[in-house]
Amino acid sequence: MKNSYVGSAVERREDLRFVRGRGQYVDDLAPDGLLHAVILRSSVAHGRIRSIDAAAAVKIAGVHAVITARDMPGGPPRIAMRLQPLPEFKPFEQSVIADTKVRYVGEPIALVLATSMAVGEDALDRIVVDIEPLPAVSDCETSANGDRLLFAEQGTNCAMTFTAECGDAVAAFAIAPYVRREKFRTGRHYGLTMEPRGVMAEWDAATGQLTVSGAAKVPFFNRRILAKLMGLPEDAIAMVENDVGGGFGARGEFYPEDFLIPFAARQVGRPVKWIEDRRENLMAMNHARQAQVDVEIACTRDGAILALRGHADVDMGAYMRTNGAVGSRNVAQFMSGPYRIPNIDVDVTLFMTNKTPVGTYRGPGRFETDFFRERLFDMVAKDLGLDRVDFRRRNLVAESEMPYAIATINPFESKDQFDSGDYQITLDRCLTEFGWDEKSKLQGRLIDGRWHGLALGCFIEGGAAGPKETAGVTLNDDGSFTIAMGSSAVGQGVETVFAQIAADALEIPLTSIRVMHGSTTYLKEGYGSYGSRATVMGGSAVVVAAQKLLENFRALAAKELHVPPEKLTMADGQATAPDGRRLTLTDLSAHGLSAEGSFSNNSKATYTYGTALAHVAVDAKTARVEVLDYVVVDDVGRIINPHTLHGQVIGAAVQGLGGVFSEELVYDSNGQLLSGSLADYLIPVATDYPNVRAISLELHPSPNNPLGAKGAGEGGIIPVGGALANAVSNALSSLGVEIRELPLTPPRLWSLLQKATASA
């Protein structure tokens, strides 16, 4: 009988060690001779460094060294882009430490190595830095003016412009009977993780080997870039993945600290560890989301969308970091979402400012652009006197149109298409689960002093980012199996999911499998976890590797049983000869059976899709919004583990709600971060949003991989902004309130209510 672990709600294997306190994080590591690194960061957003004097700091007992840019032969190296490494971005790449200029509050200036963090922090106060302040570039408008330049030699603060094109938008607008133009903004927030970042490095001078602990997300890429920056062969570096307290797209990219700590360890010949505190985390880890758009839509009077065009500006912060362009690219390419829009012309300009650089955060670009689009759609439906559900239903891409080509993005010239699905099904299922027919009667009503509003939003989630992934399968002497993965664990439950896939592919018990992941010591190459790819790409690689191992088993069993390989019957982890003699995989465990496999998607992504519905109650006197119900239904192609998937979708939805109502990284006109603590940067707590429901379907498997799976780690967050902003707008429609900016914090909503009242 074949296994059926795939599709079963297997409890997460990882959780047992976590709840027992047996997880191993970077800060748990304490080798002999360990030095602690503490980083002096710029308190000035924009300025020229005149001098750095660390003489007093190195005299403190327990301070081993202070490292600055002048300690790096040839000057500090720059960190290369990982995704969309276009030549236009190269001049804006970040140095590992500030040399002649600082460009954001929090930029590393000096590294103190001490016997404890406390001693190191004391030493920071003794370092004298003379910085000539320069006027800050605090927003896209100031950046576009060009009279204040972050990189004077470039003559501009504009890194580049992405353009998404399809059809002929100009012609479509020329004949359109209805056109509406709107402006929207999203504020800056980021993927705050429970555990801040950490790095520990150990240099073995005798062997020339460097071991770096704390690798996450993309350890193989990080090893490649670190080897280049340090002038070492790749195989001289081992990137070790430890347990992490969350990833969300931000953790694991190559940051300045990922060079500074290994560099310091080699310089002093002792282990060096750096653990980020929360203040550093808020000002130094990648930010995200800040964008503004001027968008225009053309429709027929009965609601058929003819064209979409517009321009967006994205605040990139001070430097182009490894994956910093992804969000901007996605704003352009996916503004059309899951809808049939034949003519598209959307461009997005990337502006440099004196803020922390940006990177990816769960659903990068899609969260923002879904808010822009879904708000616009509700306005259009209202203008045309159409039901907002019917308007969306009419324009959703139909199953008969699959695969459906979407806008081409330039200059990267990325052409893509939706792989499979029936977008109407998730819309209908969500309406049913939500009870739309009955609840919609509450739309705009004042009940017990609160205004009720309901809304929906449809979305797509791109997954299976290429180009490929690798896996290895080894049969151990005791009959157990080790699965080695190029994919990384950032909290998504890969140890459980990959074990399920391997157990089914090999037709062996789940308990016989151990999964090793992420670290560069297990495989020659790997690609990591980003872009909703781990299950699809890594899981498919496991299938390929398992098939190869079974073929090796067939060949070996045939030799042992003295029959031709093609005469063997393979089932349930055993090979059976025509005369009934059989051998199991365990019988041949002493022969060292192993296989490696890789899966390439040939740049064909997967697309999960779905619908979200929201019901809110708004107290106009206090500007407090309560989410009474939130339901999201998605189709993920094939569900590997309903238990882990459900946690992913619910967690993503709650993160989205935080981004809608409370999370905002606020800067003043001088580039100073005003929300640099968790007293000012407000994240959701367990009691904030108790009424969140998620239903995942597996109706239309992806044709692009052997599992039929689609990425599903980000879909829960993508539609939240549009659905909730529409719900609040609908609740307050009689008061004339229209939401055009996120986050919808109480002060911002209060201001809108006061303006509406004053103009009434």
N, C-alpha and C positions, 0 to 999 in steps of 0.2 A: 504494500500500500504506500502510495506516495505521501510525503510529508505535506503539511498545509500550514507551516509556520507563517508564511507570507499571507497577510490578511488577518492574522490573529492579534488580539490585544495582549501581547506578551508584556509582562511588567519589565520596566527598565532595569537592566542588569547593573547599570552604574549606580543606581540610587542606594543600593544596600551599603556600599562603602561610604557614600556621602552621609547618609543618616547616622552611620556609626562613627563619623568623624575621621574616617580613614582616607579621605581624599588627600592628594599631595599637590599642593600649590607651590608656586615659586618661593613664596616667603617661608615655606616649611623647610627649605634647603639651607643648611648651615655647615658647609665644609670647614675643616681646620684652616686657620689663617684668613678667614673671610674678612673683606673690607666692605663697608657700606658706602654706596655712592649717593650723594645728595647734589642736586642741580641748582645752580644759581640761574634764575630766569629773569628776563628783562621785565622791568616795571614800566618801561616806556614803549609805546606802541610803534613809534617811528623815530629813528634817530641814528646819528653817526657815533660809533664808538671811538672815543679819543684815547682812552687808556683803561687798563685793568691792572690793579695792584693787589696781589694776593699775599704779599710778604707777611702781613700780620696774621693771616689765616693759617699759614703753614707752621707758625710758631706754637699753635695751640697743641697741647698734649693730646695725642691720639689721632691727629691729622697726619695722614701719610703722604698725600700729594694733592695739588690743585692743578687741573688740566684745563687749558684754554686753547683757542685756535692756534696760537703761536707754537704749541707743542706738537703740531701735526706737520711733518715735513711736506713742503709743497702746498700747504694750506689745507683747510678742511674740504673733504670731497662732498659732492652733491649726490642726492638720492634720486635715482632714475625712476621714471614712471613704470608701473606694471601693466595697467590697462590703458588702451588708447595712447600708446607712447608716440604721439605725433611730434614732429620736429618743432612745431610752434610752441610746444610746452617747455622745451628744454631750457630756455633762458630763465624760466620762472621756477625751476626746481629748487628744493631747499638744501642748503648746506647743513651738515650734521651739527654744526655749532656756529653761532654768530661770529663773524670775523671783523668786518669794517662797519657793518650796519645792522640794526635790529629792525624788524618789521611787524612784530606783534607782541603783545603782552603775554609772556610765558615762553618766549623763544630762549633756548639754552645759551648761556654766556660762558659758564664755567662749571666744571665738575669737581666736587670735593670728594676725596676718598678718606674715610676715617674708620676708626674701630667700632663706632656705633652711629646710628642716624642722629642721635642727640648731639654728639660731638660735631658731626658734619654740619648740622643746622646752625650750631653756634659759630662755626667757621664762616658760614655764608655772610654773617653780619660783619665780619672783619674784611671782607673783600670790597675794595673801593673801585667802583666803576664810574667812569666819567663819560656820559653820553650827551651829545649835543642834540636836543630835541628838534624834530622836524614836524611840520604840520601833518596831521594824520589824515589818511583817506578812510573815512568812516562808513561810506556807503557807495552804492553803485553810481549814484548821481555825481558824487564828488570824484569818483574814479573816472567816469566818462569825461569829465571836464578836462582832465589831462594836465592841469597846472600843478598838481602834486603827483610825483612819480615814485613808485616803489622801486623800480629798476630804471634809473635815468638813461642807461645806455640803450634801452628798448624804445624810448620815446613814446610809450603808451602803457596804460594799465590794462589794456584788453589782451587777454591771452589768445583768444580766437572766437569764432562763431560757428556753431553747428547749425545745419539746416536740414529739416525733414521735408521731403517733397513727394508728392503723388498727384498725378493728373495735372489739370490746369486751373488753379484756384482763381487766377485773374479773370478768366473767361466765365467761370461759374458765378463769381460775385457780380459780374456785369449784367447777368440776366436774372439774378435772384429776386423774387418778389418780396422777400423778407430778409433783413440783415440786422444783427445786434452786435454791439461792441462793448466790452467790459474790461475793467482792470482789477486784478486780484494780487494779493501778496501772501507769502508764507514766511513766518519768522524762523529764526535760527534755533535749532535744538540738536540733540545728538543722542547716540545710543549708550546712555549711561549704564554701565555694568555694575553688578553687585560687588565684584572684586576689581579694583583698579589694576592697571597693567604692572608687570614686573619682568625683569630680566636678570639672569645670573650667568656669568661667564667664567670659565676656567681655562687657563692656558698652560699647556704642558710643553715647556721649552725643549725638553729632551727629545720628544717625538714630533714636535711642530704641530701638535693637534690642539684644536680649539673646540670646547664643548659649550654650547649656549643653551641654557634651560629657559623655558618660558615661551617657546615657539608656539604659535597658534595660527590657524586659518591657512596660511600659505608658507609653510616652513621651507619647502624646496626653493621657491622663488627667493625668499629672504636669505637662504644660504648662498644662492647664486650672486645676489647683489652684495652681500657681506664679503664674500670671497674676493670679489673685484675691488671693493673699497679698501680691503686690508692687504691685498696683494698675495692671497693664499690660494692654493688649489681648492676646488670645491670639496674634494674628498678629505681635506684636512680639517673640515668643519663638520661637527655633528650638531644638528638642531634638535633639541629634545622637547617634546610636547608634554607639558604637565596639565593637570586639571585646571580648568579656568571657570571663573564665576560669571559666565556670559560672554557673548561675542558681538552679535547684532551688526556685523559689518565693519565696526570700528576697530575692534581688537585684532591684532595680528598683522596689520600692514607694517611696512618698514618705516619706523619712526627714527628720529635722531638718536634716541636712547638705544636703539638696536645696534647702532655702530659704537656709540660712546662707551657702553659697558664692556663689550669685547675688546675694544681698543685699550681701555684702561687696564683690563686684566693682563693683556700682553705687555703693556708698559711697565707695570709694577711686579709682574710675575706672581700674583696672588689672585685667588678667587674674588670676584667683585659682584655685589648684588645691589640692584636698585628696585625699590618698591614705590610706586606712585601713590602719593596721598590724594585725598579727594579734591583738594584745591588744585593740584596739578592736573588731575584728571579732567576737571572742568575747563581748564585753560589750555591743555596741551594735546589731549586726544582729539581726533578728527571731529569737527563740527559738521553740520549738514542742514539741508532743507531751505535755506534762505533764498527766496526767489520772488520776482515780481513779473507779471505778464500783462500785456495789452493784447487781447484776443478778440477775434471777430468770427461770427458764424453766419452762414447763408443757408436758408431753408425755403422750401415751398410752403404755402399757406396751410397745407394739411400735414406738415411736420416731417417731410423727408429732408434729411440733411444733404445739402449740395456741396458745401465746402467749409473748410476751417483754415484760418490764417492768423498769424500773430507774431509777436516778438516778446521774448522773455530776457530778463537780465538775471544772472545768478552771481551772488556774492561768494567768491572763491576763497576769501581770506588772503593771506600774505604769500603763499607759495602753492605751486601745483604739486600735490603729494601723489603717492603711488597709484591711487585709484580715484583721484579727485574729479576727473572729468565724467565719470559714469552718470552721476545724478543729472548733470546738465544735458548730456546726450539723451537720457531717457525722458526728460521733460519734453524735448523736441519730438522724438520718435513716437512716444506713446501718449501724446495728448489726445489722440483719437480714441484711445482705449479699445474696448471690444466692439466698437460701432463701425458701421459701413459708412465711411466718409470718402467719397471717390476723389476729391480734390483737396490737397493739403499743401500748405506752405507755411511752415513754422520755423523760425530761427531763434537760437538761444545764444546770447553773448556772455562770455565768461570774464568777469571783471575782478581784478586783484584789489584787495583792500587791506588795511592794517588790523586784521583780525586773525584768530587762529585758523589755519588752513582747513579746508573741508575734505571729506572723503565720503564713503558710502555708509548709509544707515538703512537698515531693513526697508526694502522697497524703495531704493534710492531713485529720486526723480519721479517715480510713479505716485507716491503719496501726494506730492505737490501738484503734479499735473492732473491727477484725478480730482483734486479739490477744484482746480481751475475749471475743468470741463463740466463736472457734475453741477457746480453752482450755476454755470452758464446755461446748462440744459434746463434747470428748473425755471430760470428767468424766461427762457425762450418758450417753454410750454405754457407759462402763465400769459405771456404776450399773445400767443396764438390761440388761447382758450382751449388748450388740449390737456388731457389727463397726463400727468407726469409719467405714469407707468406706461401708458400707451405710446407716448412719445419715444421712450427708450425701447420698448418692444419693437416698434416699427423699424428702428435703425440698428438693432443688434445684427451682427454678422450671422447669417443662417448656416445651418449644418451643411446644406447643399453647396455652399461656397467654399468649403474647406478643401485643401489648405488655402488660406486667404492671405494674399500679399499685403504688407503694410508699408508705410512710407519709408523711403530710402533715406538714410542719414549720411550726410556729407560734412567734412571731407573724408571721413573714415570709409565712406561708400559701403555701408553695411546694409545689406538687403536681407529681409527676414519675412517669415510668414507664420501665421497661426497654424498649429499642426492638426488639431482635431477638436471637435466639441459641438454641442448644441446649447448655445447660450440662453435660449428661451427656457430650457429646463430648470436651470438654477434660479432664474428669475421667478418662474411659477412656484417652484418649491419654497423659495424664501417667502413669497407672499402668503402661501398657505401656512407655513410654520409660524409666521409672525401674526397671522390673523388680520391681514390688511383690510379685508372687506368690513370688518366690524370696527377695528381701531381707527380707521381713516375717518370715521364719523366724529372723532375728537379733534380733527384738524382745525387749529386756530381758535379753539374754545377756551374760555376762561372758567376754570373749575377750582373752587376753593382757593382763589387768589393766585393761581398759577396758569400760565398760558401753555397749551399743549400743541406740540408740533410733531409731524411725522414726515419721513423722507426715505429715499432709497438711492442707491448708487450701484452701478455695475462696474466690473473691473476685470482685468487680466493680470496674471503674474508670470513673467518670463522666468524660465529656469533652465537647468542643465547647461550652464555656461561651459564652453569648450576650452581647449580643443580636445582633451582626453583625460582619462584617469587610469591608474594602474592598481593592480592588486596581486598578491601572492598567496598561494595555498600550500601548506606543508603538512604532511602526515607525520606525526610524531611517533617516537618509539612506543609510547604507551597507548597508541591507538587514538589519541585525541588529534585535533586539527588546529593549526594556527593560521589565522587569516591576517595578512599584513596589508595595510591600506595606505594609499597615498592621500586619501581624504583625512581631514582633521576633525577633532571633536571640539566644538565650542558650545556644548550644552544641549545639542539636538538629539542625543541618544543613539549615536552611530554604533556603539558597541552592541546594542541590542538589535538594531535594524540590520546591520551587516551579518550578524550571526543568524538571523532568520533567513536572509537570502541565501547564505552559504549552506545552511542546513537543508533547505529545499533543493538547492542545486546539486548537492552531494548525496541527498537522501540519507542523512544521518541524524542522530538526535542532537537537539540544540545544546544539550549539556556537554557535548563532545567538542565544542568550538570555543576558542579563545580569539578575541579580536585585538590586534595591535595596530595602532593608527597614528598618523601624523608625523612622527619623528622620522628624520632622514636616515636613520640607521637601519630601517626595516626593508627599504626598497631603494633601487637606484634612482628612480624618479617618481615624482608625484605632483599633484596640482593643487590640492587643498580644498577648502570649503568656503565657497562664496557664490553669490548668484544662484541660490537655491539649486545647488548642483550635487551635493554629497550623495544623496540617496540614488539619484538617477545615474550619475556618472560613476561614482564609486561602486554602487550596487551592481551596475551592469558589468563593470570590470571584474567583480567577484564572480558573476555568472560565467564570464569568458574564462577566467582562471580555473574555476571548478570544472568546466567542460574539458579543458586541457589536461587537468589532473586525472579525470576519469578516462581520457584517452590513453594517458600513460599507464594507468591501472589496467586497462584492457590489454595493452601490449604486454605488460609484465605478467598478467594472469594467463594470457595465452601461452606465453613461454613456459610458465610453471605447469600448466595443464596439458601442454603439448598438443594444442589445437590452434587452427588459424584464428586470428583475432576476430574476423568477421563471423565466425561460428558461435561466438560467445553471446549470451543474452545478458544485458546489463540492466539491473533494476535493484532498488533498495540497497544501494551501496555494496553490491556483490556481483560477481561475474559467474555465470552458470554455463557449463559445457553441455553439448547435446546429450551426453550420457548421464547428466545429473550432477556430476562433480562440480563443486563450487568453491570459490574463494571470496572472502570479504576483504574490504579495504584494510581492516585491522589485521587480517592474516599476513598482510604484506608490509606492515608498518616498519619492519626492520630494513626495508629496502630504500628508505629515504625518498619516498615519492614526494614530489613537489612540482609546482608549475606557477608561472607568472602569466598574467594576461592584462591587456589594456583595452579600453573601449574609447572609440572616437566618435563624436557625434557629427562630424563633418559640418560644423557650424550650424546645425539644425537644432534650434532651441525647442523647449517644450513650453506650453502655455496653459497653466491652470486658469480657470475663469470662475466668476461667481457674482453674487449679488448680496448686498448688505442693506438692511432696513433698520431704522432707528425711530424711537419714540422718546421725546423729551418733555419735561415740564419746566417752564422758566418763570421764576419769580421776578417780575419787573421791578419790584421795590428794592431787591437786594442784588439783582443780576446773577443769582445762583441758578445753575442749570443742573437738573437731575436727569440722568439717563434711566428712564423707566424700563426700557427694553432695547436690546440690540441683538440682531440675529444676522449671521453671515452663513451663506450656503455656497460651497465651492465644489467643483469637479476636478479632482486631482489625478485623473487617469486610472491609476491603480494604487490602492492603499496598502502599504507594507505593514504598518502597525497603527491601528486606529487610536490606540492609547497615546502614543507619542505624537501622532499627527494632531489630535485634539488639543493637546497641551501647546503645540506650536501655534495653532490658529488662535486660541483664546489668549495666549500670552502676547501675540502680535496685536490683537485687537485692543488689549488694554494699553500697550505701548502707544498705539495710535490715539487712544482717548487722552493719554497724557499730553501728546503733541497737539491735540485740539484745544484742550482747556487750561493747561497749566505750565507746560515746559517751554521756557524761552531763555535763550542766552542773550542778554541785553548788553549793548555797548553804548557808551556815550560818544559825543562828537570827537573826543580825544583818543578814541580807541581803547578806553578802559572798560574791562569786563565788570559789569555791575551786579551780575548774578553768579558770583564765584563761590557759592557755598550752597549746601542743600537747605539752608534756611531761606534762600532766595530763588533757587532753581527747584521748583516743586514737582516731584514725581508722584505718580499714583501709588496709593497704598491699598491694601487688600479690601478695605471697606468702601472704597470710592465707587467701584463699578461692579456691584454684585450681580447685575442682570445682563450678562453677556452669554449668548448661546452660539454654538458653532455646529454645523452639520456638513460633513464632507462626503461627497459621492464619488463613485468610480465608474462612470457611465461610458466615457470615451477615452480609452487608453491611448497613450501617445504612440504613433507608428515609428518614432525615431529612436527607440531603444528596446532591448529585449524584455525589460520589465513592464513596459507600457506605462511607467510611472511619470509623473510630472512634478517639478519642484513645488513645494508647498509651505516653505518656511516663512514666506513674506506676504502671502495673499491676505492674511488676516488684518494687516496694517494698512493696506493700500486704499481701500474705499472709505476709511473712517472719516477723514477730513471732509470729503464731499457730502457724505450722508448726514453727519452731525451738523455741519454748517447749514445745510438745507433744512434740517429739522428745526433748528433754532430760528431760522428766517421764517419758516412757515408758522411757527408758534407766534411770532411777533409781527406777522404780516399786517394785521389791522393797525399796528402802531407805526407802520412804515419803516421797519428795520430791515435792512438788507446786509447780510454778512459778506464782506469782501476781503477779509484778512484773518489769518490764523497766526498765533493761537487766540482763541476766544476767551481770554482771561476775564475774570470778573471786572477789573477796571476798564478793559476795552469794551466789554458789553455794556457796562454802566454808562460809559461815554456815549455809545450809540443810542441808548435809551434816552439819555438826557437831550441829545440833539433832536431825536424824533419828537420828544415831548415839546421842545422849544419851538419846533417848526409846525406843530399841529395847529 
